[in-house]
Amino acid sequence: MTKILFILLVLPSLISSFVNAAPPPPPCKRPSTALPSTVADIIPPIVSLLAGCIGGSIGVGVAYPLDTIKVKMQTYNNNKIRSTSGKSKPDGALAVTRLVLQQEGLKGFYSGVTSTMAGQAIIKGVIFLVYDALKVIFPSTALGVGLAAALSGAAGGVVCTPIERLKVVLQAGRMDEFTSPLGCLRKIVEEDGWEGLFTRGLEATLAREIPA
């Protein structure tokens, strides 16, 4: 107990004397809250639009088969939706992959890819364009950049909702269900109207895109 008291009383004074004897550290410069922004950083609108269009379409083309598997797994609802044979739909990514290959072949992984690539080109083009335009308007701070990003996400979400609706319906169905993306679009509008096409799922899409 005596040793513990001694350490508690003496050790702080030893540390204090050592710190006082050491040379003071150099002053630390606080980072500026303003982010660098120059005239050279301003990107022409056409460049932002084209960059978003190209990047968005390429990204979709590369990842589309995996996205198709995800959509089919999410829409199967094993306990409710059953295959034509009466058996529950398969569970697991590998099982779904095998089923698509058996029933639809490799092209089944790319159902609706052309319309989705075109749609994503528009979505990402809008996001890039709005973001770079708002960066010039808002102050060059973390908050200003964050607001520009959030509003560009909102703009992209409005464009994204009907395009993703078409994509999901094409992916979830079979290849022979629709003759083309245009035929699928007609079916959606016929059953749900134009308002349903543009607004169904809009709130959830904005809740995803704005913070993203």
Summary of the structure (lengths in Angstrom):
residues: 212
radius of gyration: 27.8
end to end distance: 56.9
largest distance: 89.0
contacts: 553
relative contact order: 0.11
helix: 74%
strand: 2%
